[in-house]
Amino acid sequence: MDTQKFAEFSFEDKRRMVQEAISGIKSGKVKSAMMPESYPWIRDMFDDHVVVEDGGKLFEYPYTMAADGAVSLGDSKPVKIAYEALAELQNVEIVKTGDHVSETGAKITFIESDLDEMIKNAEVLKATIKPPMVVSHAEGDASAAINAATVGAPQVGWMDPASLVKKKNADGSISLFATFKDIAKGAVDKIGTELKRISSEIYNNYKAGEKTVGKVIRRVSFVPIPAIKDMKDASQAHLVFGETPDQPTTWVTLSEAAPKSAAPQAAAPAAGNGTNVPPDGGKETTDMDIEKLAEQVTTLSESVTKLQDEAKAKDDKIKTLEAEKEASVTKLSEVEKRTQREDIDRFLEGCLREGKLSPALRVMGLDKFMQGLDDHAVVKFGEKSAEITPLAFMKRFLSAFPKNSILRLGEMGGTGNDPNKGKEQKLVDRTQLAEMTPKDQATFFKAGGKVID
């Protein structure tokens, strides 16, 4: 079979070929239940059948198409249009700009021009690619079985290519939003609970015929843990209902076993490999037991929930440890500051006892000045001096004063009765005075020494 040639047929090509086969009925080539004096036309076309209107009545025809475009029609049967409220999921966030990690662990970066490319290609390729909304990233019959078990249909709905729109977020990133139509009845009540986290499959470098068009949306899936975790979940607020013609044969109803062909989906990979081959190599898992698949889905869902709970517990533990760390850092800082204050206080007390420092300097704020000096970063205060912290330099500076060197210069010369006038007078505090012998004290006062408080 020339599969390449078949793949190149557009939707309109296939519709025209089927229409020609239907028109052949009028010339008597095909037996028909249609009315003999009317012109038949295709009202709706699907992958394996068409709905034809002829003479005001509707008929359904199954069909197959060979690789060369030859159409074979099955027996027709009369059908009618029924009306029911179908739901849409409107303005659902499906992808956003930024650095992300794919399901395979590869780093993927989307920028605004990538979103523009997806919007453009969705419109250009709408006749050949109809992105479905599904449950999980499973492929082939496995996907059909999982969706049937979850929502009662091979897919949740279909993306409207014309609905794609960009919106800028508060953090500066840009998100792409889409509307999905024909939402399955079994999915409606699960939107926002079982079905809420969104993960998109995107062709990285899609090739349409001989032309490479770039990024194209393939499918949008509901998953437990998406790669882009900061997108808004789908919710009941996104659901909108309206009266729309029902198409009862749009999808296959699964019974005891999965069908041998999957529900209509574009056969191509997610972003990363740049070809139009399914990620599973095109192989299908046939004759799979739906109950077993549903059981696997339940087991996997429970495992995911357990992992999410464990991850949350780890996050809570990390937050607790971070809070304890911050408290310890704060306490350590307070202890270091208190230790530094005590060390400076002892140092200055020593300077006072040795007469190297005036108490008035402490009253003026020398203690606080020294406490504000950096004791970590080193500075070189001279070309030949070693590197030293500002606080250590200040201590070295004060320590270099000779003992009992605090002097007050008196008035020099002049007249008066003060015998010490014109002499240098020495100042001491009471602690220094107490350390003197009585003889030294007498000599000190005789020389005009003064005691300061």
KETI-196570 format. One line per 4 residues: their letters; for each residue z, x, y of C-alpha. Coordinates in steps of 0.1 Angstrom, whole numbers, m for minus. Each point is the difference from the previous one (the first is absolute). Layout:
A) Z X Y ~ ...
//
This chain:
MDTQ) 0 0 0 ~ m9 13 34 ~ 35 m4 15 ~ m9 19 31
KFAE) m28 m24 9 ~ 23 m30 m7 ~ 27 15 23 ~ m26 3 28
FSFE) m7 m37 1 ~ 17 m16 30 ~ 17 m34 m1 ~ m30 m15 17
DKRR) m23 16 m26 ~ 20 m15 m28 ~ 1 m34 17 ~ m38 0 5
MVQE) m6 9 m37 ~ 23 m28 m11 ~ m16 m24 24 ~ m35 8 m14
AISG) 13 m7 m35 ~ 15 m33 12 ~ m33 m9 17 ~ m18 6 m33
IKSG) 17 m31 m12 ~ m23 m21 22 ~ m31 14 m17 ~ 14 m11 m34
KVKS) 8 35 m12 ~ 37 m8 m4 ~ 16 m32 m13 ~ 23 m15 26
AMMP) 23 m29 6 ~ m11 1 37 ~ m20 m27 16 ~ m38 5 m4
ESYP) m12 m6 35 ~ 24 21 21 ~ 3 36 12 ~ 29 19 m16
WIRD) 19 25 22 ~ 30 22 m7 ~ 31 m13 17 ~ 24 27 m13
MFDD) m5 31 m20 ~ 24 19 m22 ~ m2 30 m23 ~ m8 m21 m31
HVVV) m10 m35 12 ~ m14 m19 29 ~ 5 m34 15 ~ m33 m17 8
EDGG) m6 m31 21 ~ m29 m21 m9 ~ m7 m35 12 ~ 35 m4 14
KLFE) 16 9 m33 ~ 17 33 m11 ~ m6 19 m32 ~ 15 32 m13
YPYT) m21 26 m18 ~ 13 31 m19 ~ m24 29 3 ~ m4 36 m10
MAAD) m22 27 16 ~ m16 30 m16 ~ m3 34 16 ~ m35 m7 12
GAVS) 10 m33 16 ~ m11 m24 m27 ~ 22 m31 1 ~ 10 m21 m30
LGDS) 14 m35 7 ~ 24 m19 m22 ~ 4 m37 m4 ~ 9 m19 32
KPVK) 28 m24 4 ~ 8 m24 29 ~ 30 10 22 ~ 16 m14 32
IAYE) 18 13 30 ~ 37 m5 2 ~ 22 6 31 ~ 34 16 1
ALAE) 21 21 24 ~ m8 36 m5 ~ 21 27 17 ~ m9 30 20
LQNV) 21 31 6 ~ m7 9 37 ~ 6 32 19 ~ 14 21 m29
EIVK) 5 37 7 ~ m20 19 m26 ~ m2 36 12 ~ 11 22 30
TGDH) m8 33 15 ~ 21 31 m8 ~ 7 24 m29 ~ 5 m17 m34
VSET) 3 9 m36 ~ m23 m17 m25 ~ 10 m14 m35 ~ m13 33 m15
GAKI) 22 21 24 ~ m29 11 22 ~ 6 2 38 ~ m22 m25 19
TFIE) m3 m2 38 ~ m14 m30 18 ~ m10 1 37 ~ m13 m28 22
SDLD) m36 8 m7 ~ 6 m5 m37 ~ 12 m36 7 ~ m31 m6 21
EMIK) m21 12 m29 ~ 17 m24 m24 ~ m5 m29 24 ~ m37 8 4
NAEV) m7 6 m37 ~ 18 m33 m10 ~ m25 m19 21 ~ m30 21 m11
LKAT) 8 m2 m37 ~ 13 m35 m1 ~ m29 m12 m22 ~ 8 26 m27
IKPP) 38 8 3 ~ 25 m29 1 ~ 34 16 0 ~ 25 m20 m21
MVVS) 37 m3 6 ~ 17 7 m34 ~ 34 7 m16 ~ 4 37 m9
HAEG) m26 28 m1 ~ m9 m7 m37 ~ m37 0 m9 ~ m23 m22 m21
DASA) 15 m24 m25 ~ 35 13 6 ~ m3 m10 37 ~ m14 m35 m10
AINA) 29 m5 m24 ~ 27 11 24 ~ m13 m22 28 ~ m4 m29 m25
ATVG) 36 4 m11 ~ 13 3 37 ~ m22 m25 20 ~ m20 m18 m27
APQV) m33 15 12 ~ m19 33 m3 ~ 8 7 37 ~ 23 m12 28
GWMD) m29 m5 25 ~ m29 16 18 ~ m1 20 32 ~ m21 m14 28
PASL) m21 29 13 ~ m3 m15 34 ~ 38 m3 5 ~ 7 38 2
VKKK) 17 9 33 ~ 19 30 14 ~ 34 m1 18 ~ 20 28 16
NADG) 36 4 m11 ~ 30 9 22 ~ 1 35 m16 ~ m36 7 10
SISL) m15 m5 m35 ~ m28 m26 m5 ~ 0 m26 m28 ~ m28 m19 m16
FATF) 5 m37 m6 ~ m20 m24 m22 ~ m1 m37 m11 ~ m2 m10 m36
KDIA) m16 m33 m11 ~ 2 m22 m31 ~ 36 10 m8 ~ 7 m10 m36
KGAV) 24 m30 m4 ~ 23 21 m22 ~ 4 26 27 ~ 10 m22 29
DKIG) 37 m4 m8 ~ 3 37 m10 ~ m14 14 33 ~ 29 17 18
TELK) 22 4 m31 ~ m18 13 m31 ~ m32 6 19 ~ 7 18 33
RISS) m5 38 0 ~ m37 9 8 ~ m20 30 m13 ~ m37 4 7
EIYN) m26 17 m21 ~ m27 17 21 ~ m32 17 m9 ~ 2 34 16
NYKA) m37 7 2 ~ m19 m31 m12 ~ m37 4 m9 ~ m21 m31 4
GEKT) m33 8 m17 ~ m11 34 14 ~ 21 m4 31 ~ 36 12 4
VGKV) 19 m23 23 ~ 35 14 m1 ~ 33 m20 m4 ~ m2 m35 m14
IRRV) 28 m24 m11 ~ m2 m6 m37 ~ 30 m21 m9 ~ 34 m10 16
SFVP) 28 m1 m25 ~ 36 m13 m2 ~ 22 28 m14 ~ 37 7 m3
IPAI) m1 32 20 ~ m30 7 23 ~ m11 34 11 ~ 3 m11 37
KDMK) 36 m12 1 ~ 3 m9 37 ~ m26 m28 0 ~ 11 m36 5
DASQ) 4 m21 m32 ~ m21 m31 m6 ~ 21 m31 5 ~ m1 m38 0
AHLV) m7 2 37 ~ m34 15 m7 ~ m10 m31 m21 ~ m23 m26 16
FGET) m12 m31 m19 ~ m32 m20 6 ~ m23 m26 m18 ~ m27 20 m17
PDQP) m25 m8 m28 ~ 14 11 m33 ~ m21 21 m23 ~ 15 m7 m35
TTWV) m22 26 m17 ~ 7 29 25 ~ 21 18 m26 ~ 4 1 m37
TLSE) 31 m17 m14 ~ 16 23 m25 ~ 14 m14 m32 ~ 14 19 m30
AAPK) m20 32 5 ~ m15 18 30 ~ m37 m3 5 ~ m23 29 m8
SAAP) m12 3 36 ~ 23 2 29 ~ 1 m24 29 ~ m26 7 28
QAAA) 10 33 17 ~ m18 29 15 ~ m2 27 m27 ~ 11 31 18
PAAG) 29 24 5 ~ 27 1 26 ~ m1 26 27 ~ m3 36 m11
NGTN) m28 6 m25 ~ m30 m12 22 ~ m20 m16 m28 ~ m7 m36 m10
VPPD) 15 3 m36 ~ 31 m19 m9 ~ 32 22 m2 ~ 2 m8 m38
GGKE) m35 13 m6 ~ m15 m35 m4 ~ 19 m7 m33 ~ 15 m34 m6
TTDM) 30 m9 m20 ~ m12 m28 m21 ~ 19 m26 m21 ~ 33 8 17
DIEK) 28 m24 m7 ~ 10 m17 33 ~ 35 m6 m11 ~ 4 37 m8
LAEQ) m14 9 34 ~ 22 m25 18 ~ 30 16 m19 ~ m11 34 12
VTTL) m2 m13 36 ~ 35 m14 m3 ~ 13 33 m15 ~ m17 20 27
SESV) 13 m23 28 ~ 35 4 m14 ~ m4 38 m1 ~ m13 0 36
TKLQ) 29 m21 12 ~ 24 24 m18 ~ m16 30 17 ~ 1 m18 34
DEAK) 37 m7 m5 ~ 6 37 m10 ~ m20 11 30 ~ 21 m22 23
AKDD) 32 13 m15 ~ m12 36 6 ~ m10 m9 36 ~ 35 m15 5
KIKT) 16 31 m15 ~ m21 23 23 ~ 10 m21 30 ~ 37 3 m9
LEAE) m3 38 m5 ~ m19 4 33 ~ 28 m20 17 ~ 26 23 m16
KEAS) m20 30 10 ~ m1 m11 36 ~ 37 m7 0 ~ 7 35 m15
VTKL) m23 16 26 ~ 18 m17 28 ~ 34 9 m14 ~ m11 36 m5
SEVE) m12 2 36 ~ 34 m14 12 ~ 19 26 m21 ~ m22 28 13
KRTQ) 5 m11 36 ~ 38 m3 m5 ~ 1 34 m17 ~ m20 15 29
REDI) 23 m15 26 ~ 31 14 m18 ~ m16 34 m3 ~ m9 0 38
DRFL) 35 m11 8 ~ 16 28 m20 ~ m24 25 15 ~ 8 m11 36
EGCL) 38 m1 m7 ~ m3 36 m11 ~ m19 10 31 ~ 28 m17 21
REGK) 28 19 m18 ~ m18 33 5 ~ m6 m6 37 ~ m37 m1 m3
LSPA) m4 m35 12 ~ 14 m22 28 ~ 14 m34 m11 ~ m18 m14 30
LRVM) m33 6 m18 ~ 11 m22 m29 ~ 10 m27 25 ~ m35 2 15
GLDK) m16 m7 m34 ~ m6 33 m17 ~ 9 m15 m34 ~ m27 m28 3
FMQG) m25 25 13 ~ 4 22 m30 ~ 0 m30 m24 ~ m35 m8 14
LDDH) m14 34 m8 ~ m22 3 m31 ~ 16 18 m29 ~ m31 0 m23
AVVK) m31 12 18 ~ 1 37 9 ~ m11 15 33 ~ m7 35 12
FGEK) 18 5 33 ~ m13 35 7 ~ m28 23 m11 ~ 24 23 m20
SAEI) 25 m27 m10 ~ 1 m17 m34 ~ m8 m36 m4 ~ 30 m22 3
TPLA) 9 m37 5 ~ 9 m11 36 ~ 35 m9 m11 ~ 5 33 m17
FMKR) m13 17 31 ~ 25 m18 22 ~ 29 10 m23 ~ m11 36 1
FLSA) m3 m2 38 ~ 36 m13 4 ~ 14 24 m27 ~ m14 30 19
FPKN) 24 m6 29 ~ 30 25 1 ~ 34 m15 m8 ~ 20 m12 30
SILR) m30 3 22 ~ 3 m33 19 ~ 5 11 36 ~ 0 m18 33
LGEM) m10 21 30 ~ 25 m4 28 ~ m7 4 37 ~ m5 36 9
GGTG) 17 14 32 ~ 15 m21 27 ~ 36 m5 12 ~ 29 m21 m12
NDPN) 31 1 m19 ~ m16 m3 m35 ~ 5 34 m16 ~ m28 m7 m25
KGKE) m25 m10 26 ~ m31 22 m2 ~ 7 8 m37 ~ m17 m13 m31
QKLV) 22 m26 m17 ~ 0 m6 m38 ~ 1 m35 m15 ~ 15 m9 m34
DRTQ) 9 m33 m16 ~ 34 m8 m14 ~ m9 9 m35 ~ m10 35 11
LAEM) 32 3 21 ~ 21 m9 m30 ~ m15 28 m20 ~ 11 26 26
TPKD) 33 19 m2 ~ 25 m7 28 ~ m8 34 14 ~ m38 m7 0
QATF) 7 m34 16 ~ 20 16 28 ~ m28 26 6 ~ m26 m28 m1
FKAG) 18 m21 27 ~ 8 31 21 ~ m38 8 0 ~ m7 m35 14
GKVI) m10 m17 m33 ~ m3 m37 m1 ~ 5 m25 m29 ~ m25 m29 m2
D) 5 m32 m20
//
